[in-house]
Amino acid sequence: MYRDLPTELLSRRSAYVRIRTEPTAVQMSPCMTSHLCLLALPVMSLLLLFSPIGWSYDGLTPGCHLHPFNVTIRSDRRGTCKGTHLVYACVGYCESSAFPSRYSVLVASNFTHNITSASRCCTISKDAKVKVRLDCPRGRHHDEIEILTAKACRCDMCRKSRY
């Protein structure tokens, strides 16, 4: 079988046989496979981002939005008189960041203020009073209580007194 080979290949015939017996399928190196995975990640992310599943729920969209919910008010712990009303809250998220403080801030704070943060919170920018009618058993009497509901929301500076 090896008689037809040139003499320089006869000394390396095991290498020659190995080359001829390797499978013809192309094998990718792990490095090439990881590069393909890195390319596929952004494509998959875009597909998930633009999928119709995310369009149906306002809570997934960025920003600060009005969100309706029912509130039930009771006159006492036993719920003798009670009423339910639809009100709105502000729900969502706003941009926040933290970064190393500038040198002038470090000097002014005696090097204790190492990190500066800028935060904004989802908050009510416009509210209104609504009346909730409390119905009592056997028609004894009806009370009305005023509560607040959100009319508009915005991202604003976070204030400790609000939360």
Backbone bond lengths (Angstrom), bond angles and torsions (degrees), N, CA, C in turn:
res aa  C-N    CA-C-N  psi(-1)  N-CA   C-N-CA  omega(-1)  CA-C   N-CA-C  phi
1 M - - - 1.442 - - 1.522 111.01 -
2 Y 1.319 118.01 -38.61 1.454 121.59 -178.17 1.528 112.98 -91.46
3 R 1.336 118.49 5.07 1.463 120.59 -175.87 1.515 112.38 -67.58
4 D 1.335 117.51 -29.13 1.458 120.57 -176.66 1.523 112.40 -83.22
5 L 1.315 118.05 -7.66 1.452 121.18 -177.81 1.514 110.67 -79.15
6 P 1.320 117.06 146.16 1.463 119.02 174.45 1.521 110.09 -62.86
7 T 1.325 117.14 155.64 1.458 121.82 -175.57 1.519 112.82 -61.85
8 E 1.348 119.37 -31.51 1.468 119.30 179.26 1.528 111.79 -69.38
9 L 1.345 117.68 -25.54 1.458 120.06 177.25 1.519 111.80 -85.19
10 L 1.345 116.99 -24.43 1.457 119.34 -179.78 1.517 111.29 -61.81
11 S 1.323 117.56 -35.73 1.453 119.92 179.34 1.533 111.00 -71.85
12 R 1.325 117.36 -21.41 1.465 121.22 179.97 1.527 111.19 -115.84
13 R 1.315 117.81 33.69 1.458 119.39 -174.18 1.524 113.00 -66.06
14 S 1.339 119.01 -29.05 1.469 118.84 178.50 1.522 110.66 -65.60
15 A 1.337 117.17 -36.02 1.458 120.26 176.81 1.514 110.06 -67.25
16 Y 1.321 116.71 -39.25 1.455 120.85 179.66 1.521 110.10 -63.84
17 V 1.316 117.34 -44.12 1.458 121.85 -179.85 1.522 110.14 -64.91
18 R 1.319 116.73 -41.64 1.449 120.23 179.47 1.532 111.02 -60.53
19 I 1.301 116.96 -41.61 1.459 120.40 -179.85 1.516 110.26 -64.05
20 R 1.317 117.36 -41.05 1.455 120.63 -177.35 1.519 111.89 -74.01
21 T 1.322 119.27 -24.51 1.458 120.70 -177.00 1.521 113.41 -93.93
22 E 1.327 119.18 -2.27 1.465 119.95 177.74 1.517 109.76 -66.95
23 P 1.333 118.19 148.18 1.464 119.97 179.33 1.522 110.66 -65.49
24 T 1.318 115.37 155.20 1.458 119.81 -177.56 1.520 112.43 -84.59
25 A 1.333 118.72 -11.20 1.471 120.95 178.80 1.522 109.64 -67.63
26 V 1.318 115.89 141.70 1.461 121.08 179.57 1.518 108.29 -79.51
27 Q 1.307 117.36 125.40 1.452 121.76 178.45 1.517 108.38 -103.41
28 M 1.360 115.96 126.61 1.465 120.40 179.87 1.510 109.76 -88.32
29 S 1.287 114.56 142.15 1.453 119.00 175.95 1.525 109.09 -71.17
30 P 1.336 119.26 156.65 1.470 120.85 177.61 1.518 112.31 -57.52
31 C 1.335 116.55 -30.59 1.462 120.41 179.47 1.523 110.08 -65.06
32 M 1.336 117.45 -43.65 1.460 121.73 -179.79 1.526 110.17 -66.72
33 T 1.316 118.08 -38.88 1.456 121.75 179.41 1.523 110.95 -63.99
34 S 1.324 118.44 -42.41 1.462 120.65 -179.82 1.521 110.88 -66.49
35 H 1.337 117.86 -33.73 1.465 120.37 176.86 1.526 110.57 -64.90
36 L 1.338 116.40 -39.54 1.464 119.15 177.74 1.525 110.81 -65.66
37 C 1.324 117.25 -37.89 1.467 120.86 177.13 1.521 110.73 -63.12
38 L 1.331 116.58 -41.21 1.464 119.98 179.27 1.519 111.25 -65.47
39 L 1.326 117.59 -33.14 1.464 120.50 176.80 1.528 111.32 -73.24
40 A 1.321 117.07 -32.71 1.462 120.66 -177.88 1.525 112.05 -75.15
41 L 1.330 118.21 -28.21 1.469 120.66 -178.09 1.527 113.37 -58.73
42 P 1.345 119.97 -49.89 1.468 118.63 179.22 1.521 112.80 -62.95
43 V 1.331 117.09 -36.30 1.462 120.10 179.47 1.523 109.84 -64.39
44 M 1.333 116.98 -44.62 1.469 120.72 178.83 1.530 110.69 -64.25
45 S 1.327 116.97 -38.59 1.464 120.36 178.95 1.518 110.96 -62.98
46 L 1.326 117.00 -42.46 1.465 120.16 178.58 1.521 111.39 -64.89
47 L 1.329 116.83 -38.97 1.462 119.48 177.65 1.523 111.11 -62.10
48 L 1.331 116.97 -42.25 1.463 120.16 178.13 1.520 111.53 -67.57
49 L 1.330 116.50 -38.07 1.458 120.99 -178.91 1.519 111.45 -63.51
50 F 1.328 116.86 -40.87 1.457 120.70 -176.59 1.521 113.22 -96.40
51 S 1.316 117.81 11.34 1.458 119.54 177.84 1.522 109.81 -74.07
52 P 1.330 117.63 146.22 1.467 120.91 -177.11 1.519 114.03 -65.36
53 I 1.328 118.82 -15.43 1.461 121.14 -179.48 1.517 110.79 -60.28
54 G 1.326 118.28 -41.50 1.457 122.68 -177.39 1.512 113.93 -73.69
55 W 1.342 118.36 -14.71 1.451 120.64 -175.90 1.511 113.27 -76.77
56 S 1.315 118.07 -18.97 1.455 119.77 -171.52 1.526 113.91 -87.15
57 Y 1.311 119.85 -11.62 1.456 121.31 -175.05 1.517 110.03 -121.03
58 D 1.354 116.43 116.87 1.461 121.71 -177.13 1.518 112.92 -64.74
59 G 1.330 118.10 -26.39 1.453 120.98 -177.33 1.522 113.23 -65.08
60 L 1.341 117.42 -20.32 1.454 120.01 -179.19 1.519 112.41 -84.40
61 T 1.320 117.41 -16.96 1.456 119.21 -179.17 1.519 109.43 -79.44
62 P 1.329 116.62 145.79 1.462 118.84 -178.95 1.515 111.82 -67.11
63 G 1.309 114.88 152.28 1.455 119.86 175.99 1.507 113.09 111.52
64 C 1.308 114.17 -166.29 1.458 123.69 -172.01 1.531 107.16 -123.84
65 H 1.337 117.87 120.08 1.457 121.55 -171.32 1.526 111.99 -130.50
66 L 1.329 115.47 157.29 1.462 121.19 171.67 1.523 108.57 -72.37
67 H 1.332 115.75 137.18 1.463 120.97 179.25 1.531 108.65 -132.85
68 P 1.342 117.83 121.08 1.467 120.25 -177.75 1.531 112.39 -80.31
69 F 1.330 115.56 146.93 1.464 120.77 170.91 1.525 108.81 -157.07
70 N 1.315 115.46 156.08 1.462 121.23 178.86 1.516 109.64 -90.16
71 V 1.324 115.71 134.82 1.453 120.83 176.03 1.526 107.82 -115.82
72 T 1.322 115.74 135.24 1.465 121.58 177.29 1.517 108.33 -113.01
73 I 1.316 115.67 127.36 1.466 121.56 -179.62 1.521 107.91 -112.99
74 R 1.328 115.22 133.27 1.471 121.48 179.24 1.523 108.87 -117.18
75 S 1.315 115.99 146.36 1.466 120.16 -178.28 1.525 111.97 -76.33
76 D 1.325 117.41 -26.53 1.464 121.67 178.89 1.527 108.59 -152.20
77 R 1.324 115.75 -179.73 1.467 119.90 -177.08 1.521 112.78 -64.53
78 R 1.311 116.96 -28.29 1.463 120.11 -179.89 1.525 111.97 -81.27
79 G 1.329 117.46 -10.35 1.460 120.59 -179.49 1.510 112.82 72.25
80 T 1.338 116.23 35.96 1.458 120.81 -178.67 1.527 110.87 -55.88
81 C 1.313 116.59 -52.84 1.462 121.61 175.67 1.524 107.09 -115.89
82 K 1.323 116.72 135.06 1.462 118.39 179.89 1.518 111.01 -149.32
83 G 1.328 113.98 156.70 1.456 121.15 178.11 1.516 110.23 -148.95
84 T 1.322 115.90 151.98 1.460 121.87 -179.74 1.521 108.85 -123.85
85 H 1.333 116.26 141.74 1.462 120.67 179.94 1.525 109.27 -147.47
86 L 1.331 116.54 146.36 1.458 121.63 175.73 1.521 108.80 -82.83
87 V 1.324 116.78 124.17 1.463 122.06 176.89 1.529 108.19 -128.21
88 Y 1.327 115.64 170.69 1.463 121.24 -178.08 1.525 110.56 -121.35
89 A 1.313 114.49 144.15 1.465 122.41 175.12 1.526 107.71 -122.89
90 C 1.312 116.73 164.28 1.463 121.71 175.45 1.525 108.19 -98.54
91 V 1.318 115.57 123.35 1.457 121.76 -175.58 1.525 108.71 -131.07
92 G 1.317 116.63 140.46 1.457 120.92 176.75 1.506 110.89 144.60
93 Y 1.304 115.12 -162.75 1.454 119.12 -178.73 1.519 110.13 -141.33
94 C 1.303 114.41 154.81 1.461 122.45 -178.03 1.526 108.48 -127.78
95 E 1.306 116.27 167.18 1.460 121.16 -175.90 1.527 111.66 -74.78
96 S 1.311 115.17 137.40 1.466 122.58 175.04 1.517 108.05 -137.61
97 S 1.313 116.18 153.34 1.463 119.28 178.17 1.523 109.85 -151.96
98 A 1.313 115.17 158.52 1.468 122.26 175.67 1.520 107.44 -140.08
99 F 1.314 116.25 140.35 1.459 120.69 -176.76 1.522 109.43 -151.44
100 P 1.335 117.18 159.73 1.471 119.52 178.38 1.531 110.54 -61.43
101 S 1.311 116.19 139.62 1.470 121.19 -178.53 1.519 111.22 -69.23
102 R 1.332 115.32 150.46 1.466 120.75 175.56 1.528 109.18 -68.23
103 Y 1.310 115.01 160.33 1.459 120.46 -177.80 1.527 111.32 -60.49
104 S 1.327 117.99 -39.07 1.470 120.66 -179.88 1.530 111.09 -62.99
105 V 1.338 116.98 -35.43 1.471 120.96 177.27 1.525 109.72 -68.95
106 L 1.325 116.35 -41.43 1.466 120.19 178.24 1.526 111.16 -60.07
107 V 1.325 116.90 -45.21 1.466 121.15 -179.67 1.523 110.11 -64.47
108 A 1.339 117.27 -45.80 1.464 121.22 -178.47 1.527 112.20 -63.57
109 S 1.334 117.18 -30.02 1.470 120.41 -178.60 1.521 112.38 -97.65
110 N 1.331 117.18 11.37 1.463 121.79 -177.82 1.539 110.71 57.85
111 F 1.326 115.40 39.13 1.458 124.74 177.24 1.534 113.18 60.46
112 T 1.332 117.16 31.81 1.467 120.63 176.18 1.529 111.92 -105.38
113 H 1.326 117.67 -19.60 1.467 122.06 -178.63 1.532 108.60 -100.05
114 N 1.339 116.27 77.18 1.464 121.45 -173.39 1.523 113.64 -78.42
115 I 1.315 116.86 -28.63 1.464 121.23 -176.32 1.518 109.24 -122.10
116 T 1.319 116.25 132.95 1.459 122.30 175.16 1.519 107.38 -107.10
117 S 1.315 116.88 132.48 1.460 119.89 178.52 1.521 109.77 -122.77
118 A 1.301 114.82 146.87 1.461 122.50 176.11 1.520 106.63 -126.57
119 S 1.321 116.45 112.79 1.461 120.77 -174.95 1.515 110.82 -124.90
120 R 1.325 114.15 143.37 1.461 120.69 174.75 1.522 107.09 -127.46
121 C 1.337 116.04 140.84 1.457 121.83 -176.98 1.522 110.55 -117.62
122 C 1.319 115.65 149.79 1.461 122.24 174.92 1.527 107.25 -74.33
123 T 1.324 116.79 120.38 1.456 119.78 -174.88 1.528 111.36 -143.42
124 I 1.310 115.83 164.60 1.468 122.20 178.74 1.525 108.66 -77.01
125 S 1.330 116.60 125.81 1.468 120.11 177.15 1.526 111.55 -102.00
126 K 1.328 116.98 -21.82 1.462 120.97 177.13 1.523 107.59 -145.27
127 D 1.341 115.90 131.66 1.460 119.36 179.80 1.526 110.30 -128.01
128 A 1.309 114.87 172.36 1.464 120.86 178.42 1.519 108.30 -149.76
129 K 1.327 115.20 154.10 1.462 120.25 176.01 1.524 108.86 -90.49
130 V 1.330 115.10 137.53 1.465 120.75 174.11 1.519 107.98 -125.70
131 K 1.315 115.69 147.14 1.465 120.66 179.62 1.517 109.73 -97.17
132 V 1.331 114.26 130.93 1.458 120.98 176.76 1.517 107.40 -110.07
133 R 1.316 115.61 123.56 1.467 120.70 -179.82 1.524 108.86 -88.08
134 L 1.333 115.20 124.53 1.461 120.96 177.85 1.519 108.64 -95.73
135 D 1.317 116.03 116.20 1.465 121.21 178.46 1.519 109.36 -91.22
136 C 1.315 114.92 134.05 1.464 121.32 -178.97 1.528 109.36 -108.55
137 P 1.337 117.16 154.35 1.469 120.21 -178.74 1.531 111.72 -65.83
138 R 1.299 114.45 149.63 1.469 123.79 177.85 1.532 111.66 57.85
139 G 1.317 117.52 24.33 1.461 121.63 174.43 1.511 115.38 60.42
140 R 1.328 117.56 27.39 1.465 120.38 -177.44 1.514 111.39 -57.87
141 H 1.301 116.89 -60.77 1.456 120.14 178.36 1.528 108.86 -157.15
142 H 1.296 115.74 163.49 1.462 121.21 179.97 1.519 108.26 -124.95
143 D 1.312 115.00 125.70 1.461 120.35 176.73 1.524 108.96 -102.95
144 E 1.319 115.65 153.17 1.460 121.09 172.39 1.519 108.26 -123.21
145 I 1.317 115.31 131.25 1.460 121.35 179.04 1.523 107.88 -121.21
146 E 1.330 116.19 138.55 1.461 120.57 176.94 1.524 109.81 -95.21
147 I 1.322 114.71 132.47 1.465 120.67 175.08 1.532 108.03 -130.40
148 L 1.320 115.76 165.48 1.465 120.59 179.93 1.529 110.88 -95.97
149 T 1.329 115.21 146.68 1.455 122.54 172.60 1.527 108.15 -133.16
150 A 1.304 116.69 149.18 1.467 120.86 178.85 1.524 109.62 -76.93
151 K 1.319 116.23 139.20 1.470 122.42 175.15 1.525 110.94 -110.48
152 A 1.334 116.98 -27.68 1.467 121.89 178.99 1.524 109.04 -152.01
153 C 1.327 115.60 151.48 1.470 121.94 -178.64 1.523 110.03 -126.93
154 R 1.332 115.19 158.43 1.463 120.32 174.20 1.523 109.40 -161.24
155 C 1.309 115.07 163.07 1.462 121.50 172.52 1.517 106.82 -85.61
156 D 1.322 116.54 125.43 1.457 121.32 -176.82 1.525 108.59 -140.07
157 M 1.324 115.75 168.53 1.455 120.71 178.48 1.535 109.53 -57.34
158 C 1.309 116.96 134.46 1.463 120.96 178.57 1.525 108.86 -70.96
159 R 1.319 115.79 130.86 1.463 121.13 178.34 1.517 108.60 -120.98
160 K 1.303 115.51 132.56 1.460 120.93 -176.97 1.526 111.74 -62.12
161 S 1.321 117.38 -33.45 1.458 120.16 -175.91 1.526 112.33 -68.09
162 R 1.321 117.90 -21.67 1.464 120.92 -177.81 1.515 112.63 -80.70
163 Y 1.316 117.23 -26.36 1.459 117.93 -167.03 1.478 112.18 -115.01
